[in-house]
C-alpha cells in the first residue's frame, strides 16, 4: 500500500477539510483519500473501475488520476459526507453517479 502526505487543503465552508493523505490498496483496487470533519477522519474510497471510467486512469498508476482529478473527487466526497451517505464502517464510497 502506498501512502502519500502533503499539506492540508483549504478548509471548505462546511468544515470538511482534505489533508493530502491518500493510499492505494492494490488487492482491493481502491484508492482512499482522507477527509476530516470535526477532528474526525473519514476515509473516502473510489474504485479503479470508476477511476478508469471517469478519468481514464491506468492499472499501472491509478493514483496519478487521483492527483489529477483531486478536486472532482473531493467535491463528490463532500456531497456524500454532507448528506450523511456513509458505509457501515464510517467511510464514504464514491460511485460513478457521484462524479
C-alpha positions in Angstrom: 0.0 0.0 0.0 1.4 3.4 -1.0 0.9 6.3 1.4 1.4 9.9 0.4 1.2 13.0 2.6 1.1 16.6 1.5 -0.1 19.9 3.0 -3.7 20.2 4.2 -6.1 21.6 1.6 -8.0 24.8 2.3 -11.0 24.2 4.5 -14.4 24.2 2.9 -17.1 26.4 4.4 -18.8 23.2 5.6 -15.9 22.4 7.9 -14.7 19.5 5.8 -11.0 19.5 5.0 -8.9 17.2 2.9 -5.4 16.7 4.2 -3.5 15.4 1.2 -3.3 11.9 2.7 -4.1 9.1 0.3 -3.3 5.5 -0.4 -3.8 2.7 -2.9 -4.9 -0.8 -2.0 -3.6 -3.0 -4.8 -5.6 -6.0 -3.6 -9.0 -4.3 -3.4 -8.1 -2.0 -6.3 -9.4 1.0 -4.4 -7.9 4.5 -3.8 -8.6 6.1 -0.4 -8.5 9.8 0.2 -8.8 11.2 3.7 -11.3 13.9 4.7 -11.7 15.5 8.2 -14.8 16.8 9.8 -14.8 18.0 13.5 -11.4 16.4 14.0 -12.7 13.1 12.8 -11.1 11.3 9.9 -13.4 10.0 7.2 -12.0 7.6 4.5 -13.3 8.3 1.1 -12.9 5.4 -1.3 -13.1 5.2 -5.1 -12.5 2.0 -7.1 -10.1 1.5 -10.0 -13.1 0.8 -12.3 -14.5 4.3 -11.6 -11.1 5.9 -12.0 -10.8 4.3 -15.4 -14.4 5.0 -16.4 -14.4 8.7 -15.3 -10.8 9.8 -15.6 -9.0 7.4 -17.9 -6.8 6.0 -15.1 -4.4 3.2 -15.9 -3.8 0.0 -14.0 -0.1 0.9 -13.6 -0.6 4.3 -11.9 -4.1 4.9 -10.7 -3.0 7.4 -8.1 -1.9 9.7 -10.8 -5.5 10.0 -11.8 -6.5 10.7 -8.2 -3.9 13.5 -8.1 -5.1 15.0 -11.4 -8.8 14.9 -10.5 -8.5 15.6 -6.8 -11.0 18.5 -6.9 -13.7 16.4 -8.5 -13.1 13.5 -6.1 -13.1 15.9 -3.1 -16.3 17.6 -4.2 -18.1 14.2 -4.6 -16.8 13.1 -1.2 -18.1 16.4 0.3 -21.6 15.9 -1.0 -21.6 12.3 0.4 -20.4 13.5 3.8 -22.8 16.4 3.9 -25.7 14.1 3.0 -24.6 11.5 5.6 -24.2 8.8 3.0 -21.8 6.6 4.9 -20.9 2.9 4.6 -21.3 0.7 7.6 -17.6 1.2 8.5 -18.0 5.0 8.5 -16.3 5.6 5.2 -17.8 7.0 2.0 -17.8 5.2 -1.3 -17.7 7.4 -4.3 -19.7 5.8 -7.1 -19.8 6.7 -10.8 -23.1 8.6 -10.3 -21.4 10.8 -7.6 -19.0 12.3 -10.1 
